């Protein structure tokens, strides 16, 4: 695996100084930080980011005969011409120029997290006009995600903070970890998906235990596992399991609170004692309505429309407790409830319905206005729900953007239905099987 040093070259005069970097120690006096970095890391190539002024002036820090970086670093140094970065367009041009030094991965998915990297990169952001190191830092984020590299170090030589003629080199690589956590926060806020948190916790837990052994964290692995279970139940609308996985994740967060602060401080800031689900979750009709609102507002069409259909079956199961022909087991009860919904739906449509599995007394109970209202909602949800669950394999499939609207309609229709005054008493907060 090759190692590349990326560094910038400024136009000003540099005072020779000694640099320190653990565990490499203290360097000899050097005018340019790239000299000790090359001695310590022994890169296979050095990408020198040069602005037009630095590249063209014969007495610049790059071209100066004998003491310029071109002569000091020799053949390993590759000049990379970049604009000054004074405009938005030139900033993106610099980012692209740096990215183009590393070809995209071949025959592999650039987003595959377990790929083997071809290049290690050390990025030095010490020298150069103030904007250039920052632009190089932004480029490093893109390289990390979209090129076949491992960002080994991001280094800054703190010349202004020197003491006793020695300037400490600050390793800023952890800033990439912060950006990973920012991405995790964004995914969690946008989609309620805690799986990125789970992956990052596992990474930090593994690193800490490698470094500290028995003194390392002991609760983070359980937290990562519980967050992944919660994320899976949320994404697949596993509402019967969601109550338990949500409670388990909340308990693990509390149990691991001190370790989170120490080893995953970004997560501590992101959650800050808040619930993974605002308002919590109870597997009731009202609890599922709240979940439907979340799915609809996030544009998560598949779990929204699938759960909306099952919500009506759950309602029919709970609202038919007085029916004498109703089975006892949960699976048979839901099948029976769905059959009753279809009978009422067919009657509303003027069709003859087969009702061999229920009694005439039960059918009379199911003729109440609220059951007819329920069957009307069921009918409105059937088309978008079937479209989603059959992946658009229909004669007249709906457009994706239209399905997002249908998901919001489903959440609204069910909430309006639940607010009817003739609902059975307490049905909304009755625990579901």
N, C-alpha and C positions, 0 to 999 in steps of 0.2 A: 504494500500500500504506500503510495507516494505521499509526500508532505509538501505543501505549498505555503509559503509565507506571502501574505498580501500586506503591503505597506505603502504609505504615502510619503511624498517628498515635498517639504516646504520651501519657501523662497527666502526665509530669514536666516540670520546667522545663528548657529547652534553652539552653545558653550560646551566643551568636552566635560563629561561627568561620568561617574561610575553608577551603574544600574544594579538593583538587587531584585531577584525573583526566586522565591522558594519553589523547589528545593535546590535550585541551581547555584545559589550563592550570590556573590558580588562580582561584577565584571571589572575588567580594566577600564581606564578612562576611554570614552568613545564620544565622538561628536554626534553620531547617529545611533539611535537605539537599535536599528536593524543589524548593526555589527554584532553586539552580544547575542541578539536573538538568533542569528545565523550560527554562532558558535555553540549555543545551547541546543537548538532544535535541529540543526543540520538539514535544512530543507532541500528537497530535490530541485525546486525552482522558486524564484522570488518574483512576484508580480509587482513592479514598481509603478504606481499610479502617478502619472505625470500630467500636469496642466500644460497648456501651450507655452507659457512663460518659462517654466522650469525646463521643458524639453528643448527650447530654442536658444536660451541664453548660454553662451560659452562658459561663463563663470558661475553657473548655477550649482546648487548642491548635487545635482546629477552629473553635469558635464565637467566640472572643475578638474583640470588635469592633475592626476596623482592623488588628490584628496577627495574627489567627488565619488559618489556611490557607484557610478558606472565602473570606475577603475577598482574601487575597494571590493566590490562584490563579484566582479568578473562575469563569466559566461552564464552563470545561473540566474543572473538578474535579467528579467524580460521587461522592457519598457512598455507600458500600456497607456496610450494617449487618451486623456479624458478632457471634457470641457470644464470650465471653472465651477459650474453648478450654481450659477447666480439666478437661474430661472427654473420654473417647474419642469419645462421640457428638457432642460439640460440635466436636471437631477435624474429623471427617468432614463435619459441617455446613458448616464454614468452607471446606473444600476444594471442596465442591459449589457453594457460593455463588460462589466465585471462578471455577470452571469455567463456571458458568451465564452469566457475563458474555461468554462467547465461544461462539456457537452452533456445533454440529457442522458439519463440511464438508457442503455440498450436492452431490449427484450425483457423489460421488467417494469413493474408499476411504480412510478415515482412516489406514490402515496402509500406503498407497502411499508409498514413500520419496521419490519424485521429484515430488510434488505441489507446486504453486505456493501459497505461504502468502498469506492475505489480511491478516494482522496481524503487525506486529513488536511485541514486548513488551520493555520495560525494567522489571525488578523491583528495587525498592529494599527492602532488609531491615534498614535502620538503626534506625528508631525503633519504638516499641511495646513492650508487655510481652514479656519474653524469648521466650515460646512463640510469639507471633504471627509474627515473621519466619521462624521455623523452619517453621511450618505453611504460610506463604506459599511457602517454598522447596519443600516437598513438593508443593504444588499446582502449582508451575511444572513439575515433572516430568510430572504428569498432563496439563497443558496442552500440553506439548511433544509428547506421544505421541497425544493424543486430540482435539485441537482444531486448527483451521486457523491455527496461529500459528508464528512463528519467535521463539524466546527469544533476543533480541539481546544482552541484558546482564543479569546478576544482580550488584547492586552493594551494597557495605557501606561506610558511612563510619566509619572507625576513629577515633572521637573520643578514646578513651582513649589512643591511641598518637600523639596530635598532637605536633607539634614546631614551635616558633616560631609558635604560633597558627594552624597549618595542619594539617588532618586529611586524610590520604590516603584516597581512595576506592578500595577493593579490588574488582577485577572478579573475581567468583567463578563466572563462566559455565562455566569448565572443569569444574566439579563435575558438570554434565550429561554431559560426555564421560566422566567416571569412571563414572557410572551406566550409560552405554552399554556400557562395557567389562565392568561387573559382569554385565550381561545376557548379553554374549558368553560370559563365563566360565560362567554358569549353563547356557546352551544347550550349550556344549561338554561340561560335566560330565554333563548329563542325557542328551544324545543323541549325543555324539561329533561334533557338527557344528561345523566350524571356519569356516563361511561368514560368520558375523557378524564374526569376527576379520578375515577377508579384506576385508569391506566397510569396517570401521573403519580398517584399515591404509591402504586406498586413499584414504579421506577425509583422514587425517593426512598422507599422502604428498603429496596434491594441495595441501593448505593450506601445507605447508612449502615446496614448490617455488614456489608463488605468491609467498611472502614472501621466499625466499632465492635463487631462480633457480638458477644453476649451482652455488651452494654448498649446495643442498638435498640430501636423501637420494638415493641411487642404487640401493639394493638392495631397498627396500620394495615397489616395484611387482612385482618378481619373486617376492617372498615372498607377497604377496597372491594372485597368480595360482596359485602352487603350493599354497597352503592351500585355495583354491577347488577345484582339481582333486582334492585329497585328500578334501575334504568331499563332492564329488560321487561319488567312487568309494565312499566309506563309505556314503552314504545309499542308493545303488543297488546295493550289494553287487557292485561290479565287481572281483571278487577277482583276476582275471588282471592288471589294471592297478594294483591297490591297492599292491602291493609297490613299484612304481616311483614312484607318486605320493607314497607315505608317505616313501620315501627322499629324493625331491626336496624335499619340504616340510621335512624335518629338515635337509637340507643348506642350504637357503635360510635357515632359522632361524639356523643357525650363521654363515653368511656375513653376515647382516644383524644380528648380535647387537648391535653397538655402536649402530647406527641405531635398533634397537628400544628400547634403553635411553633414547636421546635423544628420539625422536619418538613412541614407543608404550610408555611406561614401564609402563602397566597390564598389557600383554601380557607384559613381562619378569617382572613379579611373578606373573602367572597361571601361566606355564609353568615359570619358574625352573629351566631346564635339563632338565626332565622330557621324556620321549618323548610324542609325540602319541598313540601307542598304547602303553599299558603293556605292557612286555615286547617291544615291537616287533611286526613282522608278517613272516611267511614264508609264501609260497603253497604250503603243504603241507597234508596232511590234518589234522595236529595244529594248524597255524596257523589253519586255517579253523574247527576246533572252538573255539578260543579266541575267534574272531570271533563264532561262533554264540552263545557264552555272553554276550558283550557285547550283541548284539542282543536276546537273550531277556530279559536283566536290565533293559534299557532300555525294554522293551515295544515294540520295533521289529519288529512281526509280519511285515510284508511281506518285508523283506530276510532275516529269520531263516528263514522257512519256504521261501522260494525257494532260498536257499543250501543249506538242509538237503537238499532234493531233489537239487540238483546235487552235493552232497558224496557222496551214495551212488553217483551215476554215476561220479564221480572215483575213488571207492574201487574200484568194479567194474572200471574201466579199468586201475588199477594192480594189482589182485589177479589179473587174467587174463592176465598177461604170457606164461604158458606155452601159452596157447591158440593153436593153429595157424591157425584160421580168422579171426583178428582182423585187421582192416585196419591200414594204417600211418598215415594222416593223422589228426590230432587230431579233426576233425569226424566222420569216418567211425568212428573208434574209439569215440567217445562214443555215437554212434547204435547201434553194435553192442553196447556194454556195456548200454545201456538195454534193448535187445531181449532180452539174456540175463536181465536182472533180471525182465522181464515173463514170460519163459518159466518161470523158477523160481517166480515168484509164482503163475502159473496152475496149475502142477503142484501146489503146496501146496494150492490151492483145489480140486483134483480135476478141473480143466478140461484139455482137449486144447490144446496150444500149438503153433503153427507155428514150426519151427526150421530153416528152409531155409538160413539164413545161417551155420550152424555145423556142426561135425562131431560124430559120435557120441562121439569121444574127448574133445572139448571139453565136451560135455554131461555126461560122466562126471566130469570135473574139477569141474564146476559143481554137482555133487550133494553136495559136502562139507557138513558141518553148518554151517560158517560162512557159506556162501552161502545156505543156508536161513534162518539167523538174519538175514542182511542183507535177504532178501526180506520177512521178517516186519516188520522196521522200515519198509521201503519201503511196505508195505501200510498201516501205521499212519499214515504221514505223508501219504499220497495225499489223504485226504479234506480235512484242513485246508488243505493246500497248494492244492488245486483250488478250495476255497472262496475263499481269498484272491486267487488269480490270476484268478478269474472275477468278482471284486467282489461276491460274494454272490448272483449270478444263478443260483440253484439251487432245486430244489424245497423243500429243507429247509436253508436257510442257517444257519450257526453264528452265535451272538451274538458281538459284538466282545470282550466280557470273556472269553468262553470261548476265543477264538482266542489271547489273550495266554497263557493257560495251556497251550494246545497248542504255542505257540512254545517255552515252557520245557520241555515234555515232549520236543519234538524235539531240543533241545540235549542233554538228559539221556540220551535213548535212544541217540543217536549216540555220545556219550562212553562209555556203558556197553558199546556194541557194540565200540568201538575197544579197550577194555580186555580183550577176550577173549584167552585164552592161545593160541588157535590162529590168531592173525593172522599173515599173511606177515611174515617178518623185515624190519624197517626200513621198513615201508610208511608209517608215520605221518609220517616226516621226509623222505620222498622228494619232491623238487621236482615240482610239477604243471605241466603245459603251460598 
